[in-house]
Every structure is written in structure tokens, then in C-alpha cells.
Amino acid sequence: MAVVYFARSRTAGGDRYCLGMVNCWLGRAFVNAEGMHGNPALVVAEPEGTAVTAAQRQQLASRLGIPATVFIHESGAGRISIHSSYGQSIRFGGHPLLATVEALHQTGRTPRELTPDAGAVACRRDADGTAWLTAPAAWSKPWRHYQMADAAEIDALTGLPDGEDFTQVWAWEDEDAGRVRARLWAPRIGKGEDEACGSASMLLTLKLGRGLEVLHGRHRAVIRTRPVDDVHVELGGRCVIDRPGDDVRTAVEVLYTGS
């Protein structure tokens, strides 16, 4: 029986975590000003010719409990699928796509385009480490927006205001500077607080018609947006790559090797 190993190899861009034939990374997108927290996504580069099905990918994502798991089917073509921890596939998601940009950058292959189920998404990574994507804001889930009086009200929340669901609550922290304080919950689909929701921030950007710095979630994740036109929005943030835990590595190993 072949021995499957997990090793760390050094590349020009940083560490790459390899599970035999399978490379995987744990990315945190939209880290805060101190480079901490952010929204996690596991990125898995599938072996060529894998027979793993969409249902099996979703089972893994649900079992791991990481907010999003990205499966790279064809790294050269940028074809990916995204699965959530709450039992649903994701056609388009800001934080998993940006985590994928950063993960691939660590291998020296920063993608110019990724293609989730929703369609092709232009990508780049600036010299300062900010990863960006450009996509139609309408690809986002139909998030609601609820404006509150000030950032202190947002900070004090323990859940959504009465009558709200699938909602990003927000307030100006500095309107002149375009700085917004925001948090988001979606109890309808069993989703707790989202530390950093890029797609809802894209919709808010079109609604307000201006670029934003969104300080999101309990730990003030930093989300940057820029409207391109009446349809498209640029979404950006800094991402950090961590070593996946032993339980995550084992689950990936079992999926792709059966042992």
C-alpha cells in the first residue's frame, strides 16, 4: 500500500502544505489591521483525474465546519467549485476566491482568472499583498441591508435586530472617508455570524455608489471595495495562509486516497 505523507516545502512565495499528491492550504481572507482573524477557507488542489464527486466534496466541507472549502479542479484553467459548512454549494463567494488567489500565489502562480460556478472572475494581487477580484455584484446572495445609527450600535449586537434575516447591518464610521462598520447573520440557512462577507459588501457598494472600507464582524475584518460600473465591483483584502490542522489533513487524505 502506498504511503501518503504530509510535508511542508518552501517555495519563493512561502510555505506549501502537501498531502502526498494533494496540496491544501488554509487561508484567512480579509484579515484585520493587525493581520489577525479574517474569514477562513480551505483550498484543495485536486489530483488530476480524481473521481471525487460534488456530493463527496460537500460532505467533506460540511464535516470540516470551515466556512468555505474551495476545490481547484484545473489549476491551469482556474476552474473551481466552492462548498460551504452549512450544507450548500456556493456559486460565488468573495472570501473563498481571494483565499484561493493567495494560496496559488504561494506557489508562484498568481491567477488572473478563477471560474466558480457563477462564471469567470478576474483576479490580481497587488504588491502590498492585497488580493482583488472583479465580478458582478448580482452574483452575490440576495443579502438585505439594514442601516443603524452608528458604529457603537453595530459593536453591541449579539444577533440581528428583530424581523431581520439574511441581513448585513451597517453604519457609517466615517462617511467622508467611506468607512463602514458592518456585521452579518443568516439564520434562515443555518449560518451564524459571518466574520467577513465580501459579497454583501459588494452589494452595499453599488447601493451607496462609492468605494468603501468595510470593517466587518466582531474582529473588524478589513474589506475594500470599488465600483467599476453599474454592474461590476472590485473586492479586495489581505489574506494569510496557515497550516491546516491534523484533523483537516486527515479528512482530505481519506477523501482522495480512501485510507
Sequence and secondary structure as in RCSB ss.txt:
>XXXX:A:sequence
MAVVYFARSRTAGGDRYCLGMVNCWLGRAFVNAEGMHGNPALVVAEPEGTAVTAAQRQQLASRLGIPATVFIHES
GAGRISIHSSYGQSIRFGGHPLLATVEALHQTGRTPRELTPDAGAVACRRDADGTAWLTAPAAWSKPWRHYQMAD
AAEIDALTGLPDGEDFTQVWAWEDEDAGRVRARLWAPRIGKGEDEACGSASMLLTLKLGRGLEVLHGRHRAVIRT
RPVDDVHVELGGRCVIDRPGDDVRTAVEVLYTGS
>XXXX:A:secstr
     EEEEEETTEEEEEETTEEEEEEEES  TTS   EEEEEEE  TT    HHHHHHHHHHH  SEEEEEEET
TTTEEEEEETTS EES  HHHHHHHHHHHHTTT   SEEB TT  EEEEE TTSEEEEEEEGGGS   EEEE S 
HHHHHH SS  TT  SEEEEEEEETTTTEEEEEEEBGGGTB   S  HHHHHHHHHHHTS EEEEETTTTEEEEE
EE SSSEEEEEEEEEEE   HHHHHHHHHHHH  
